[in-house]
Amino acid sequence: MRCVIFLIFVFLLQACTPSLTVKEPFKTARENDEGDDALIAEEIRMFESADYRTAAAVFHEALARNPDNLAAMYELAITYNALKKYDSSDVYCRMLFEYSSDFLVRAYMIWGTNADDRGHPETAVKYYEAGIEKFPNDFLLRYNLAVTQIKLKQTDKAKANLKSAIILRPSHPSSHLALGSLFAGENNRIPAIFAYTRFLI
């Protein structure tokens, strides 16, 4: 009986945990026309004004016009993240995973953010690392990974990723700020001052 209960528990756990498996991109997107681009511009204005529900409706309209509208998929992914509808956000991340495009790296970022926001930082780390494996020169993936590692109190790993992010994008203020905060937390004052100064500059 205990064995049966354990197997049921494992099955439910697997069903509730987002899969890390991502197939290689196999689709090519159709170019947007002027109408598609106009809708996306309108949606972005709504998103920036925090009118997320209205923005989502217009994003869906753009995707109905062109099912290959990668910008609409991306905007829906971040909109549903903002609405805390993480399962819906993941749906659009997975749609982006099917296309070889500049949006692919962003899909990994949102995917990791969704897991972190759900309260699963260990899973988020795996997602960010999967993204970094494909996009080793993306500084934001490393920065987001470091932020999650800070939550997990993996300070040394977080510092290493923040330093990598800074090497890749020296002008990224948040990486300098986070690194300065880590040094300050260790009472390592001189490196903290340098990092905070670079942040202010």
N, C-alpha and C positions, 0 to 999 in steps of 0.2 A: 504493500500500500504506500509506504514511504517513497519507494522508487517511482511509482506512478505520479504521486504529488510532485516530486522533484522534476520529473520530465515535463509535467504541465507547466511548472514554474519557469523552466528554461525556455519552453516554447513561447510563453507570454512575454518573457523578457526579450527574446529575439524579435518578437512581433512589434514591441513598443520601441525598440532601438533602431534609429535610422541606419540603413545599410551604408557601408563605406565603399561598396563596389561601384565603380564608375567605368562604363564602357568607353572605348576610344571614340572620339567624335566621328560621325559618319555622314552628316548632312551638310549641304551647302545652302545658305540662306538666300532667298530672293531679295533683291534690292528694294528698299522702300521707295514709294513715289512721294510727290510733294504733299499729298493729302495725309499720308502716314506720318511724315515728319512734322506736319502742322499739328496733328493730334498729339504726338509725343511732346512737343513744345508746350502745348496747353496742359497736358498731364503733369509735366515737371513743375509748372507754375503752381498747380494745385497742391502737389506734394510739398513744395517748399513753403506753402502757406498752411501746412499741416491739415489740409482737407483730404485726408487719406482715403476715405470711403468714396468720395466723388472721383478722386484721382484713379482709384482702382477700377471704377466703372468705365472711365474713358480709356484706360489702358486696355481693358477687355475689348472695347470697341476697335481699338487700333489692331489688336491681335486677330479679331474677326475679319478685318479688312485684309490682313496679310498674316497668315499663320506662321510665317517665317520671320516676323518682326522681332528681332533679338532685343532691340532697345525696349520694346513693350514687355517682353519676358523679364528682362532685368529690372525694369521699374516696378513690375508686379511683385517680383521677389523682395525688393526692399520695402515696398509699400506694405505687403503682408507682414514683413518683419516689424515694421513700425506699428501695425495693428495688433501685434503679438499673436498673429495667426501663423505659427511657425510651420505647421504641416503644409499649409497652402504655399508659403514661401518656398519650402523645399521642392514642391511640385515644379515650380518655375525654374529653380536651380537645376533640377534634373533635365528639364527641357533644354536649358542652355548647354548642358553637358553633351548633348547630341550634336552640337555644331562646333566646327573649328572656327573660332572667331576671337576677337579681342575681349569679348564678354566672358570667355571661359574662366579666366583668372578671377573675375569678379564673382562668378558663381561659387567658386571654392570659398571665397571670403564670406559671402552671405551664408553659405552652408555651415561654415564654422561658427559664425555669429549666432545663427539660429540655435545650434546645439548649446552654445555658451549661455544664451538667454533662457534656454529651457532649464538650465541648472545642471548641464552635463559637460563641465569643462574638460574632462578627460577625453570625451568624444570629440569636442571642438579641437583639441590639440591634434588628434589623428587627422581630422579634416584639413586643418591648416597645413600639417606636414605633408599630406597627400598633394595639396596645391603647390607647396614649395618644391616638391619633387618634380613637378611638371614645369613650374615657373620659378627657378632658383633665383632669378634676378628681380623678383617683385618685392619691393620694400614693405608694402602694406601687409602682405601675408605674414612677413616676419614680425612686423609691429603688432599685429593682432594676436599672433601666437604668443608673443612676449606678454601682452596684457593678460591673456588667459593663464599663462604660467605664473604670473605674479599672484593671481587669485589662488593658484594651487601651491603658493609659497615655494615655487621652484626658481629661486632667486638667481642662481648662477646661470641656468638655462635662459632665463628671461634677459639677463644682462648680455649674454652672448648674442641673442637674437636682436636686441635693440642695437648693439654695436654693428651687427650685419646690416640692419635696416639703415643706419646712419651712413655706413660706407656706400650703400646703394643709392641713398638719397640724403646727402648731407644737409639739405635745406628743410627736412621734415621736422617741424618744431616739436610735435608730440613725442617723438622718439627721444629727443634730447631731454625733455621734461621728465619723461618716465625714467630714463636712466639716472638723471639727477636725483629723483626721489628715492631710487633704490640705493644710490651711494649715500644719500643723507640718512636713510634708515639704518645704514651700517655704521653711521658716524664717521664716514670716510669723506671728510670735509673738502679737501682740495679737488678731487675728481667731481664732487657734487657741485662745487662752485663753477668749475669749467663747464659742466653740462648745463647748468642753469644759465650761465652767461651766454652760451651758444643758443640756448632756447630764446633768450631775450633778444639777441641779435637777429 
